[in-house]
Amino acid sequence: MSNTNPTNLSASVRQRLLNLSRERREDFQYILTRYGVERLLFRLSQSDYKSKFILKGATLIRIWSGKEYRPTRDIDFLGYGEYSEEELIEIFRNICSIDVESDGLNFDLDSITIENIRADNEYAGNRIKINSTIENTRIRIQIDLAYGDAINPSVKKIKYPTLLDFSAPNIFIYPPESVVAEKLHALISLGIANTRMKDIYDILELSRIFSFNGNKIMTAIKKTFDRRKTVIPSDTPISFTKEFINAKNQNWKAFLSRSGLENDSIPFSDTINELSLFILPIFDAFSKNSNFPKKWDRNKEWH
């Protein structure tokens, strides 16, 4: 074990997190996992590897949204550099064992495991699992690493929000344009076979959070599709058609139920229609091989 803290601190932190879960009416294990992720990110931010792992995924969108987002129990990173599995295990052992202010969390360095993953038959990656504890309560943290994606515009650095009053991580993150581009690529490339309703939900959420520059998001999409050797469609993609709506309506309902979002979304047909307002004008500009000097104003309009 590393970062051993006094028992009374671990007990105090656990109780404060339990109180927080009751106050917010959120699952206690989910709060514990979020805390474990937060403190791992802080250790990463204090390490020599802070610029090697770029945060992406639902954890990042939750920060941008400024509210409770769809639950996620893992961390998604883009990894820079080439490492063997043994090297990655050693890297995360080093990160977890960094000497930081006591925060009640203990990492089991011997528990770290790694396996290969392949997302949607595109790029290979790694999944790392780490056990940690607060007092006698176990927290398992899962990290998904992807490699080789194109980031445009450049990465940013943010102060990660904390659950309690411990020092906040300063971490490198994806720009929103690249998040949209990667999720849109999954939506387009999978077509009617797509069951990843989370990508639809996430793109829609980003369209409600950010005012996008048309040419910047076009560039991000082009770089992502080119990197993944995918042709940008010239016609309306099937993911924006009535056929897709009818075929995936039950998948959408199941996703909302599984994610506890039944009261936080619109019907699937309205969802796709709203998403179309954001995405299809971009594809229209691609089909005309033209620039797109417009701005998305979050009020469902390019102008």
C-alpha positions as CSV (number, residue, x, y, z in Angstrom):
1,M,0.0,0.0,0.0
2,S,1.1,3.6,-0.5
3,N,0.3,7.0,0.9
4,T,-0.6,5.7,4.3
5,N,-2.7,8.1,6.2
6,P,-3.9,8.2,9.9
7,T,-6.9,6.0,10.4
8,N,-8.9,8.9,11.8
9,L,-8.3,11.0,8.6
10,S,-9.5,8.1,6.4
11,A,-12.6,7.6,8.6
12,S,-13.3,11.4,8.5
13,V,-13.0,11.6,4.7
14,R,-15.2,8.6,4.3
15,Q,-17.9,10.1,6.6
16,R,-17.7,13.4,4.8
17,L,-18.2,11.7,1.5
18,L,-21.1,9.7,2.9
19,N,-22.7,12.9,4.1
20,L,-22.2,14.4,0.7
21,S,-23.9,11.4,-1.0
22,R,-26.9,11.8,1.3
23,E,-27.0,15.5,0.7
24,R,-27.0,15.1,-3.1
25,R,-29.0,11.9,-3.0
26,E,-26.4,10.1,-5.0
27,D,-25.1,6.6,-4.8
28,F,-22.3,6.4,-2.2
29,Q,-20.2,4.1,-4.2
30,Y,-20.4,6.5,-7.1
31,I,-19.2,9.4,-4.9
32,L,-16.4,7.2,-3.6
33,T,-15.3,6.4,-7.2
34,R,-15.4,10.1,-8.2
35,Y,-13.3,10.9,-5.2
36,G,-10.8,8.2,-6.1
37,V,-10.6,9.5,-9.7
38,E,-10.1,13.0,-8.4
39,R,-7.3,12.1,-6.1
40,L,-5.6,10.0,-8.7
41,L,-5.8,12.9,-11.1
42,F,-4.2,15.1,-8.4
43,R,-1.3,12.7,-8.2
44,L,-1.0,12.6,-11.9
45,S,-0.9,16.4,-12.0
46,Q,2.1,16.3,-9.6
47,S,4.0,13.7,-11.6
48,D,6.4,13.8,-14.6
49,Y,3.6,12.2,-16.7
50,K,1.1,15.0,-16.4
51,S,1.4,16.0,-20.1
52,K,1.4,12.4,-21.3
53,F,-2.2,11.6,-20.4
54,I,-4.9,13.9,-21.7
55,L,-8.3,13.7,-20.1
56,K,-11.3,13.0,-22.3
57,G,-14.7,11.3,-22.0
58,A,-17.7,11.7,-19.7
59,T,-15.6,12.8,-16.8
60,L,-14.5,15.8,-18.8
61,I,-18.0,16.6,-20.1
62,R,-19.3,16.5,-16.5
63,I,-16.8,19.3,-15.6
64,W,-17.8,21.4,-18.6
65,S,-21.5,21.0,-17.9
66,G,-21.2,22.2,-14.3
67,K,-23.8,19.8,-13.2
68,E,-24.3,16.2,-12.4
69,Y,-23.8,14.4,-15.7
70,R,-24.5,10.9,-16.8
71,P,-22.7,8.6,-14.3
72,T,-19.3,7.2,-15.2
73,R,-17.0,5.1,-13.1
74,D,-13.9,5.2,-15.2
75,I,-11.4,7.7,-16.6
76,D,-10.6,8.1,-20.3
77,F,-7.2,9.4,-21.5
78,L,-5.4,9.9,-24.7
79,G,-1.9,8.6,-24.1
80,Y,1.2,10.2,-25.6
81,G,4.2,8.0,-26.1
82,E,4.8,4.3,-26.6
83,Y,4.9,2.1,-23.6
84,S,4.8,-1.6,-23.0
85,E,2.2,-3.0,-20.6
86,E,5.0,-3.5,-18.0
87,E,6.1,0.1,-18.4
88,L,2.5,1.4,-18.0
89,I,2.0,-0.6,-14.8
90,E,5.2,0.9,-13.5
91,I,4.2,4.4,-14.5
92,F,0.9,4.2,-12.6
93,R,2.6,2.7,-9.6
94,N,4.9,5.8,-9.6
95,I,1.9,8.1,-10.0
96,C,0.0,6.4,-7.2
97,S,3.0,6.5,-4.9
98,I,3.8,10.2,-5.2
99,D,4.1,11.9,-1.9
100,V,1.1,14.3,-1.6
101,E,-0.9,15.9,1.2
102,S,-2.9,13.3,3.2
103,D,-6.3,12.8,1.6
104,G,-7.4,9.6,3.3
105,L,-6.9,7.5,0.1
106,N,-4.6,4.5,0.0
107,F,-3.6,2.9,-3.3
108,D,-2.8,-0.8,-3.5
109,L,0.2,-0.8,-5.8
110,D,0.2,-4.5,-6.1
111,S,-3.4,-4.5,-7.4
112,I,-2.6,-2.7,-10.7
113,T,-3.6,-4.8,-13.7
114,I,-3.6,-4.0,-17.4
115,E,-5.3,-5.5,-20.5
116,N,-5.7,-4.7,-24.1
117,I,-8.9,-3.2,-25.4
118,R,-10.1,-2.2,-28.8
119,A,-12.8,0.4,-29.1
120,D,-15.3,-0.3,-32.0
121,N,-12.6,-2.1,-33.9
122,E,-10.7,1.1,-34.5
123,Y,-7.7,1.7,-32.3
124,A,-6.1,-0.6,-29.8
125,G,-5.7,0.7,-26.3
126,N,-5.2,-0.4,-22.7
127,R,-7.4,-0.7,-19.7
128,I,-5.8,-0.3,-16.3
129,K,-7.5,-1.2,-13.0
130,I,-6.3,0.0,-9.6
131,N,-7.7,-0.8,-6.2
132,S,-7.7,1.8,-3.5
133,T,-9.3,2.2,0.0
134,I,-10.7,4.8,2.2
135,E,-10.7,3.4,5.7
136,N,-11.9,-0.2,5.0
137,T,-14.0,0.7,1.9
138,R,-12.6,-0.4,-1.4
139,I,-12.6,1.8,-4.5
140,R,-11.8,0.3,-7.9
141,I,-10.6,2.8,-10.5
142,Q,-10.7,1.9,-14.2
143,I,-8.6,3.9,-16.7
144,D,-9.1,3.5,-20.4
145,L,-6.1,4.6,-22.6
146,A,-6.4,5.4,-26.3
147,Y,-3.6,6.3,-28.6
148,G,-3.0,8.0,-31.9
149,D,-5.9,10.4,-32.2
150,A,-5.7,13.8,-33.7
151,I,-6.3,16.7,-31.3
152,N,-7.4,20.0,-32.8
153,P,-7.3,22.8,-31.5
154,S,-4.5,22.2,-29.0
155,V,-4.9,20.6,-25.5
156,K,-6.0,22.9,-22.7
157,K,-5.3,22.9,-19.0
158,I,-7.9,23.3,-16.3
159,K,-8.4,23.1,-12.6
160,Y,-10.4,20.0,-11.8
161,P,-13.2,20.6,-9.3
162,T,-12.9,18.8,-6.0
163,L,-15.6,17.1,-3.8
164,L,-13.9,18.1,-0.6
165,D,-11.4,20.8,0.4
166,F,-8.3,19.1,-0.8
167,S,-5.9,20.6,-3.4
168,A,-7.3,20.5,-6.9
169,P,-5.6,18.8,-9.8
170,N,-4.4,20.9,-12.7
171,I,-4.7,18.6,-15.7
172,F,-4.5,18.6,-19.5
173,I,-7.8,18.1,-21.3
174,Y,-9.2,17.6,-24.8
175,P,-10.7,20.6,-26.5
176,P,-14.5,20.3,-27.0
177,E,-14.1,20.3,-30.8
178,S,-12.1,17.1,-30.7
179,V,-14.6,15.5,-28.3
180,V,-17.4,16.2,-30.8
181,A,-15.3,15.0,-33.7
182,E,-14.5,11.6,-32.1
183,K,-18.0,10.9,-30.9
184,L,-19.4,12.0,-34.3
185,H,-16.9,9.6,-36.0
186,A,-18.3,6.7,-33.9
187,L,-21.8,7.7,-34.8
188,I,-21.1,7.9,-38.5
189,S,-18.8,4.9,-38.9
190,L,-21.1,2.5,-36.9
191,G,-24.2,3.6,-38.8
192,I,-27.3,1.5,-38.2
193,A,-25.3,-1.0,-36.1
194,N,-24.6,1.7,-33.5
195,T,-25.7,1.0,-30.0
196,R,-23.5,3.8,-28.4
197,M,-26.3,6.1,-27.4
198,K,-23.9,7.9,-25.0
199,D,-22.3,9.6,-28.0
200,I,-25.5,11.1,-29.1
201,Y,-26.3,12.3,-25.6
202,D,-22.8,13.7,-25.2
203,I,-22.7,15.6,-28.6
204,L,-26.1,17.1,-27.8
205,E,-24.9,18.2,-24.4
206,L,-21.8,19.8,-25.8
207,S,-23.9,21.7,-28.4
208,R,-25.8,23.1,-25.4
209,I,-22.7,24.1,-23.5
210,F,-20.4,25.7,-26.1
211,S,-20.6,28.3,-28.8
212,F,-18.6,26.6,-31.6
213,N,-16.6,28.3,-34.4
214,G,-17.7,26.6,-37.7
215,N,-14.3,26.4,-39.3
216,K,-12.6,25.2,-36.1
217,I,-15.0,22.3,-35.7
218,M,-14.8,21.4,-39.4
219,T,-11.0,21.2,-39.0
220,A,-11.3,19.0,-35.9
221,I,-13.7,16.7,-37.7
222,K,-11.6,16.4,-40.8
223,K,-8.4,15.6,-38.8
224,T,-10.2,12.9,-36.9
225,F,-11.9,11.3,-39.9
226,D,-8.6,11.5,-41.9
227,R,-6.6,10.0,-39.0
228,R,-9.1,7.1,-38.8
229,K,-9.2,6.7,-42.6
230,T,-12.9,7.4,-42.8
231,V,-14.6,9.3,-45.6
232,I,-16.8,12.2,-44.5
233,P,-20.3,11.5,-45.9
234,S,-21.6,13.7,-48.7
235,D,-25.2,12.7,-48.1
236,T,-27.3,12.7,-44.9
237,P,-25.8,10.0,-42.7
238,I,-28.2,7.2,-41.7
239,S,-27.7,8.3,-38.0
240,F,-29.8,11.3,-38.8
241,T,-32.7,9.6,-40.5
242,K,-36.2,8.3,-39.5
243,E,-34.9,4.8,-40.1
244,F,-32.3,5.2,-37.4
245,I,-34.8,6.8,-35.1
246,N,-37.2,3.9,-35.4
247,A,-34.5,1.3,-35.1
248,K,-32.8,2.8,-32.0
249,N,-35.7,4.2,-30.0
250,Q,-35.6,1.3,-27.6
251,N,-31.8,1.5,-27.3
252,W,-32.2,5.2,-26.4
253,K,-34.8,4.5,-23.7
254,A,-32.6,1.7,-22.3
255,F,-29.6,4.0,-22.2
256,L,-31.6,6.7,-20.3
257,S,-32.9,4.2,-17.8
258,R,-29.5,2.6,-17.2
259,S,-27.9,6.0,-16.7
260,G,-30.6,7.4,-14.5
261,L,-31.5,10.0,-17.0
262,E,-35.2,9.3,-17.6
263,N,-36.2,12.8,-16.5
264,D,-33.3,14.6,-18.1
265,S,-33.9,14.2,-21.8
266,I,-36.2,14.7,-24.7
267,P,-37.8,11.9,-26.9
268,F,-35.3,10.3,-29.3
269,S,-36.9,11.8,-32.4
270,D,-36.6,15.3,-31.0
271,T,-33.0,14.4,-29.9
272,I,-32.0,13.5,-33.4
273,N,-33.8,16.5,-34.8
274,E,-32.0,18.8,-32.4
275,L,-28.7,17.1,-33.1
276,S,-29.3,17.5,-36.9
277,L,-29.5,21.3,-36.5
278,F,-26.0,21.2,-35.1
279,I,-24.3,18.6,-37.3
280,L,-25.9,18.6,-40.7
281,P,-24.9,22.1,-41.7
282,I,-21.3,21.1,-41.1
283,F,-21.6,18.1,-43.4
284,D,-23.3,20.3,-45.9
285,A,-20.2,22.6,-45.9
286,F,-18.0,19.5,-46.4
287,S,-20.1,18.3,-49.3
288,K,-19.7,21.7,-51.0
289,N,-16.0,21.8,-50.2
290,S,-16.5,25.2,-48.7
291,N,-15.5,27.0,-45.6
292,F,-18.0,27.3,-42.7
293,P,-17.5,30.8,-41.2
294,K,-20.5,30.6,-38.9
295,K,-20.9,30.4,-35.1
296,W,-23.1,28.0,-33.1
297,D,-24.9,30.1,-30.5
298,R,-26.3,27.3,-28.2
299,N,-29.8,28.4,-29.2
300,K,-30.0,25.6,-31.8
301,E,-28.8,27.9,-34.6
302,W,-25.7,28.5,-36.8
303,H,-25.5,32.2,-37.8
